[in-house]
Amino acid sequence: MKKILDSIAPIISNSKYIKINKDNIVKFSESITKENLNLSYSPFFILENAKTEEEKLMFSLIANAINFSYWGEPKWTIEYNGEYYDGSYAMIYSIKKALANNIDILNPIYLEQLSEFDFKNIFNGNIEIPLSKERLNILKEIGFVLNTKYNGLFSNIIKEANGDALKILDILTLNFPLAFDDKSIYNNFPVYFYKKAQLFVYDLFCLYKTNNLSIEIFNYDQLTMFADYKVPQMLRKFGIIKYSEYLSNLVDNKIEIENGKEEELEIRANSIWAVELIKEELLKTINNITSADIDFYLWRLSQNKSENDKPYHRSRNVWY
């Protein structure tokens, strides 16, 4: 994504609060093999409740569109089949529970008319899910756009793009701004991140690989990493990015950083660039490695929590 990399270049050149340690990039890259990358190309959810190809596409669309901002005390948690889940897994199992209860959540007509009462019932947990109103509006936007522009079928978007991941990305950010138009302003210039849109497009590729979709997704290897809060946490843990004392104080004391502020833009931009540098190093030994592969590897590492882990940065927004 040249558009993304070009837009973050001024941030990388002028960062006040973050430095990238290239020596540690080499050290980290030397510890990675193709085997431990675990390139399974599977989406981050399981689709046993979605039967048709269109339902699988809709499940992926919804799961990615409302996959953001779960942090807080206490964490939003749901119960599913006797087990308790929080974060993105709680969101996914909430959708599965709705399908098991014959709620037509994968139908754009239902989504366009979704009420606040029904939304809260679907995502019922120990507390209200963060940014519930924003999530509801995103689902309603999905229903409205698909019904008015694409005959109620997300597959028509893939057909319009001829399976090109970058064209799908353009369609998503243009037509679903509440969900996917993830951009900010830095020194009066636009900066593009497109975290959820890119992750969704990559999941479409994974669906094609694992579920035999009728349309192939290509150019997925052009995507950047998906700039969130867990991957920067891992990059910091391995000394690949280093925070200034000021930024360390904000992050380590869990002080919220406003979305679009310079500090938050630096975290996201430097994370993207650091992964690009890791990819450049890994391509010396691993053919066809992508930024998405490295992102998923780092995200999986973040799930192995230890007492010495420093916090991730907090920024309440609909993008991650």
C-alpha positions in Angstrom: 0.0 0.0 0.0 2.1 2.8 -1.3 -0.6 5.3 -0.4 -0.3 4.3 3.3 3.5 4.2 3.3 3.8 7.5 1.6 1.4 9.1 4.0 3.2 8.0 7.1 6.7 9.0 5.8 6.6 12.5 7.3 5.7 11.0 10.7 8.6 8.6 10.6 11.0 11.4 9.7 9.8 13.7 12.4 8.8 11.4 15.3 9.4 13.1 18.7 8.3 10.2 20.9 9.4 7.0 19.2 12.6 5.6 17.8 13.0 2.5 15.7 16.0 0.3 16.7 17.3 -1.3 13.5 19.8 -3.5 15.3 16.9 -5.1 17.2 15.0 -5.6 14.0 17.9 -7.7 12.7 18.1 -9.6 16.0 14.4 -10.2 16.1 14.3 -11.3 12.4 17.1 -13.8 13.0 14.9 -15.6 15.6 12.1 -16.2 13.1 11.7 -19.2 10.8 9.1 -20.0 8.3 7.9 -22.8 10.6 7.3 -20.6 13.6 5.5 -18.0 11.5 2.7 -20.6 11.1 1.5 -19.4 7.7 -1.8 -21.2 7.9 -3.8 -18.5 6.0 -6.9 -18.9 8.2 -9.2 -16.1 9.2 -9.4 -15.1 12.8 -12.8 -16.6 13.2 -14.5 -19.9 12.6 -17.4 -20.1 10.2 -19.5 -23.2 11.2 -22.6 -21.0 11.6 -22.3 -19.5 8.1 -23.6 -21.9 5.4 -23.5 -20.2 2.0 -20.7 -18.3 0.4 -22.6 -15.0 0.9 -23.1 -15.7 4.6 -19.4 -16.4 5.0 -18.6 -13.0 3.3 -21.1 -11.2 5.5 -19.8 -12.9 8.7 -16.3 -11.7 7.8 -17.6 -8.2 6.9 -19.5 -7.7 10.2 -16.8 -9.3 12.4 -14.1 -7.0 10.9 -16.3 -3.8 10.8 -17.1 -3.9 14.6 -13.8 -5.3 15.7 -12.3 -2.5 17.8 -11.8 -1.0 21.3 -12.5 -3.6 23.9 -10.2 -2.4 26.6 -11.5 -1.1 29.9 -12.0 -2.1 33.5 -13.9 -4.4 33.8 -13.6 -5.8 30.3 -16.8 -6.5 28.4 -17.3 -10.3 28.7 -19.9 -12.7 27.4 -20.8 -16.3 28.1 -21.1 -18.8 25.3 -21.7 -22.5 25.9 -20.5 -22.3 29.5 -17.3 -20.5 28.6 -16.5 -16.8 29.1 -14.8 -14.7 26.4 -13.8 -11.0 26.1 -12.4 -8.8 23.3 -12.7 -9.9 19.7 -13.6 -13.5 20.6 -16.6 -12.2 22.7 -17.8 -10.2 19.6 -17.4 -13.3 17.3 -19.2 -15.6 19.7 -22.0 -13.0 20.2 -22.6 -13.2 16.4 -22.5 -17.0 16.6 -25.0 -17.0 19.4 -27.3 -14.7 17.5 -27.2 -17.1 14.5 -27.8 -20.1 16.7 -30.9 -18.2 18.0 -32.1 -17.6 14.4 -31.4 -13.9 14.5 -30.8 -12.9 10.9 -27.7 -10.8 11.6 -26.0 -11.7 8.3 -28.9 -10.3 6.3 -28.4 -6.6 5.1 -32.1 -5.9 5.3 -32.1 -6.9 9.0 -28.9 -4.9 9.6 -30.3 -1.7 8.0 -33.3 -1.9 10.4 -31.4 -3.0 13.5 -32.7 -1.4 16.6 -30.7 -0.3 19.7 -32.7 -2.8 21.8 -31.9 -5.8 19.5 -28.2 -4.7 19.2 -27.8 -4.7 23.0 -29.6 -8.0 23.2 -27.1 -9.6 20.7 -24.1 -8.2 22.4 -25.3 -8.6 25.9 -22.5 -9.1 28.5 -21.4 -8.2 32.0 -21.3 -4.6 30.9 -22.4 -2.7 27.8 -19.9 -3.2 25.0 -17.7 -0.1 24.5 -18.8 2.4 21.8 -22.1 0.5 21.4 -23.8 3.3 19.5 -21.0 3.6 17.1 -21.1 -0.2 16.5 -24.8 -0.1 15.9 -24.4 2.7 13.4 -21.7 0.8 11.5 -24.0 -2.3 11.2 -26.8 -0.1 10.0 -24.5 1.6 7.4 -23.4 -1.9 6.1 -27.1 -2.8 5.6 -28.0 0.5 4.0 -25.0 0.5 1.6 -25.4 -3.1 0.5 -29.1 -2.7 0.0 -29.0 0.5 -2.0 -25.8 0.0 -4.0 -25.0 -3.7 -4.3 -28.4 -5.4 -4.4 -27.9 -6.7 -0.9 -24.9 -8.8 -1.8 -21.3 -8.2 -0.6 -20.1 -10.6 -3.4 -21.1 -7.8 -5.8 -18.3 -5.7 -4.4 -15.7 -8.4 -5.0 -17.0 -8.8 -8.5 -16.8 -5.0 -9.1 -13.2 -5.1 -8.0 -12.4 -8.3 -9.9 -10.9 -9.8 -6.8 -8.2 -7.1 -6.5 -7.5 -6.6 -2.8 -6.5 -2.9 -3.4 -9.7 -2.1 -5.3 -11.8 -3.8 -2.7 -10.0 -1.6 -0.1 -10.9 1.5 -2.1 -14.5 0.5 -2.3 -14.7 -0.2 1.4 -13.1 3.1 2.5 -15.3 5.1 0.1 -18.6 3.5 0.6 -18.4 2.5 4.3 -16.8 5.5 6.0 -18.1 4.8 9.5 -16.5 1.4 9.4 -13.4 1.6 7.3 -12.3 5.2 6.4 -9.5 5.1 9.0 -7.4 8.2 8.4 -6.0 11.2 10.3 -4.3 14.5 9.7 -0.6 15.2 10.5 0.8 18.7 9.9 -2.2 19.4 7.6 -1.6 16.3 5.5 -3.8 13.2 5.4 -2.4 10.0 6.9 -4.0 6.7 6.0 -4.0 3.6 8.2 -7.1 1.5 7.1 -6.5 -1.1 9.8 -9.9 -2.8 9.7 -10.3 -2.5 6.0 -6.9 -4.1 5.3 -7.6 -6.9 7.9 -10.9 -7.6 6.3 -9.4 -7.8 2.8 -6.8 -10.2 4.1 -9.5 -12.3 5.7 -11.2 -12.5 2.4 -8.0 -13.9 1.0 -7.9 -16.4 3.8 -11.5 -17.4 3.2 -10.7 -18.0 -0.5 -7.8 -20.2 0.6 -9.7 -22.2 3.2 -13.3 -22.2 2.0 -13.0 -22.4 -1.8 -14.7 -19.1 -2.6 -15.7 -18.7 -6.2 -13.6 -15.5 -6.7 -9.9 -15.4 -6.0 -8.4 -12.5 -4.0 -5.1 -11.2 -5.3 -2.7 -8.3 -4.4 -3.2 -9.2 -0.7 0.6 -9.2 -0.4 0.6 -5.4 -0.9 -1.2 -4.7 2.4 0.7 -3.2 5.3 0.4 -4.4 8.9 -2.8 -3.7 10.7 -2.0 -0.8 13.0 -3.7 -1.5 16.4 -2.6 -1.5 20.0 -1.4 -5.1 20.5 1.3 -5.2 17.8 3.0 -2.0 19.0 3.0 -3.5 22.5 5.0 -6.5 21.1 7.3 -4.3 19.0 8.1 -2.3 22.2 8.6 -5.6 24.2 11.3 -6.7 21.7 13.0 -3.3 21.7 12.1 -2.7 18.0 10.4 0.6 18.9 11.4 2.6 21.9 9.1 5.2 23.6 10.4 8.5 25.1 10.0 8.9 28.8 7.0 11.1 28.2 5.2 8.6 26.0 6.2 5.7 28.3 4.6 7.5 31.2 1.3 7.9 29.3 1.2 4.3 28.1 2.5 2.6 31.3 0.1 4.5 33.5 -2.8 3.7 31.1 -3.5 7.3 30.4 -5.8 7.6 27.4 -4.3 9.1 24.3 -6.7 10.9 22.0 -7.2 9.3 18.6 -5.4 11.5 16.0 -3.1 13.2 18.4 0.6 13.3 17.5 1.6 10.6 20.1 -1.0 8.2 18.8 -0.1 8.8 15.2 3.5 8.1 15.9 2.7 4.8 17.6 0.7 3.6 14.6 2.9 5.0 11.9 6.2 3.6 13.4 4.6 0.2 14.0 3.7 0.0 10.3 7.2 1.1 9.3 8.9 -1.3 11.7 7.0 -4.2 10.3 8.1 -3.1 6.8 11.7 -3.2 8.0 11.2 -6.6 9.5 9.7 -7.8 6.3 12.7 -6.5 4.3 15.0 -8.4 6.6 13.0 -11.6 6.5 12.8 -11.6 2.7 16.5 -12.4 2.8 15.6 -15.9 4.1 11.9 -16.4 3.6 10.3 -16.1 0.2 7.0 -14.2 -0.2 6.7 -13.1 3.4 4.1 -10.4 3.8 3.5 -7.7 6.3 0.2 -9.4 7.3 2.2 -12.6 8.1 4.4 -10.7 10.5 1.4 -8.9 12.0 -0.3 -12.1 12.8 2.9 -13.6 14.3 3.3 -10.6 16.6 -0.4 -10.6 17.5 -0.2 -14.3 18.4 2.8 -13.5 20.6 0.7 -10.8 22.4 -1.7 -13.6 23.5 1.0 -15.2 25.6 0.8 -12.7 28.5 3.4 -12.4 31.2 3.6 -10.4 34.5 6.4 -8.3 33.1 4.5 -7.1 30.0 4.1 -3.4 29.8 0.6 -2.1 28.9 -0.5 -1.3 25.4 -1.5 2.3 24.6 -5.1 3.3 25.2 -7.0 5.3 22.6 -10.8 5.0 22.4 -11.9 5.0 18.8 -13.7 2.9 16.2 -10.6 2.0 14.1 -8.8 -0.5 16.4 
